[in-house]
Structures are given as C-alpha cells and as structure tokens.
C-alpha cells in the first residue's frame, strides 16, 4: 500500500470521528427553560466534547508526524493503524456516554462510564505506541535510527500507556478530574515526543 493511501484513509476516519463529537451538543430554546440555564446544565457535554476534540486533534497531528518518519509501509504497520482507528472511532460513543452519566447518571453509572471512556483512551494509547514502535523498528533495521534513540523516543511517546490508566483511576474518584488530566496529557502530546525529524522524500531523478 502506498504512503498516501494510508494517510488518506486514516485522515478520513479521524475527520468523521471528530465531527461526530458535535452531534451530542444540543439545547432546546423555547422549552420553558431559559437558554443560559440549559447551557449551564449541559456542562458535562461541553467539557467532554472539548477534551475529546483535543485528544482526536492531537492524534491527527501526531499520526501525521510519525507516518512522515518513513515511506515504508508493511502489513503489521497497517494492522496497528487499523487498531488505532478502531479506538478513535469509539471516542464519540464513550464521550456521549460519560457526558450523559455526569449529567443524570447514578454514581455507579458514572464509574462505569469513566472506565469505558478511560479504557478506550488507554487502548488508543497502546495501539498508537505499537504503531510508532513498528515505524521506528523499520527505521532501525534500515539504519536510519539508532537503537538507543529508538528506545528513548518510545518511552516519551508511550507515556500515555501508563498515564491514561492512572488518570482513569483518578476519574473513579472524581470524573471531572479525569477530564482535566486527559486535557493536560493532550497538551503534553502537542509537542513532538518522537525527537526525530521526518524523512524527506528523495527528489525525482532528472529526465533526459
């Protein structure tokens, strides 16, 4: 499969997932409750929307960055990419579930929704780290990356595999704190955690 085809497919899936988030934001003017009150009561939906939008947005940025590291696309890489997209497309569902539970759910419902949301984020982090590990393995075997550099970059990039479960545990005590933690972790991933520059494509050979 070509690099551009993988990127195009992934971009399309990410675009749909991030768009679906907004479908759960709604108010009903004229239903007897003033609009400001409705907006205030719907704060879980807006908070979860902002965090999930930030998460998917950062995934899109970093997905682009790590795929630019190599032009070699093999079969294992494709499957790790599919696993990542599977977790990403579940984010709108887990976001809506968490927001609804925070608004009207029982304590038990909130804990279940927290585990669902945090579990999905953890699965995404594991798949993303595995995808990055596969890409850096290709680079290492090609001599484009030192093994020591690879190990250090995987530690930085894979921090979420540990931090997402820890933040989820915090969410079991107080779910809004989990949203704050996830937002902070997304800010961490706004910066390039690979420590490696993209590989520039070779210019085409001159024609005669």
Buried (B, 14 or more C-beta within 10 A) or exposed (E): EEBEEBBEBBEEBBEEBBEBBEEBBEBEEEEEEEEEEBEEEBEBBBBBBEBBBBBBBBBBEBBBBBBBBBBBBEEEBBBBBBBBBBBBBBBBBBBBBBBBBBBEBEEEBBBBBBBBBBBBBBBBBBBBBBBBBBBBBBBBEEEBBEEEBBEEBBEBBBBBBEBBBEBBEBBBEEBEEBBBBBBEBBEEBEEBBBEBEEBEEEEEEEEE
